[in-house]
């Protein structure tokens, strides 16, 4: 598990350093908030909710849009359920095939990429405003994370 984390961290640093555009305005970091409510597709009020409830912030999502329009998404969960497999979704668009897996302390990281045309399921290109949700594969109540709204250039 530690080797996977070190590799993921190394890969993230290498990918971020590989393109100067990743460090520009097309780099967004938003909180992941423990919030058991589906809400809307783009979570317009989640940033305010996170600011008012910092004890519910359990991690973050970094989103980088490359010059070709593809997305590099880095998800970090620090207060998840230990030894749990989480599904990560762009709300109302699709679920990533890979999963985020937490360790015995409830910490997990995952890196996803998405081409400009979006998910293979044919949902179309990723819009400039969207949000994530994340939940254990078995979906226990009270263990759903929502991201604040992501607004990224096209």
Protein Blocks (a to p, Z undefined) as FASTA:
>chain_A
ZZmmmmmmmmmmmmmmmpmklmmmkbccdddddddbfbjmkopmlmmmmmmmmmlpgbdc
dddddfkopacdddddfkbcehiacddddehkbccfbdcdddfkopacddddddfklpfk
onopadfbdcdddddfklpghiaccdddddddZZ
